């Protein structure tokens, strides 16, 4: 299997672990799996510190975004919050896991900001609805929640793709022959 396929499979395993763990009263299960996914990703990176910076920034963005959705009352989580009214740690772990895809299986989004925005606008709400159907969260005020998820991810995806390009630790630091000609 190619690295891109393995990366996508690892992300899906992390997503399922987070959602099913939270839905079944084991909210730490997903973050433990994601920790392993991130560790393997960083071990395979050419510049792990750059990838770790990207992953941390994505986690901060995700924590802020999902906390805003919780504060609005549009998303409700049954467990996994360190503090009331904040995003649960397992959803932040999903953002960390997602960040590992940006320079590998989602690399094709580079230079395509409109496609990245569309990918986020459609994919994210579907992901949250899938999480809801598995029992990990409740999407309240459906119209407002889904519109906010769509708009937020439409803005977040191009930003994440740009950050990924700037912090690429997977295929970083290519030296062109022209530099030495």
Protein Blocks (a to p, Z undefined) as FASTA:
>chain_A
ZZklmmmmmmmmmmmmmmmmmmnopaklmmmmmmmmmmmmmmmpmblmlmmmmmmmmmmm
mmmmmmmmmmnopaccfbhpabghiacfklmmmmmmmmmmmmmmmmmmgoplmlmmmmmm
mmmmmmmmmmmmnopaccehkllmmmmmmmmmmmmmmmmmmmmmmmocklgoiacfklmZ
Z
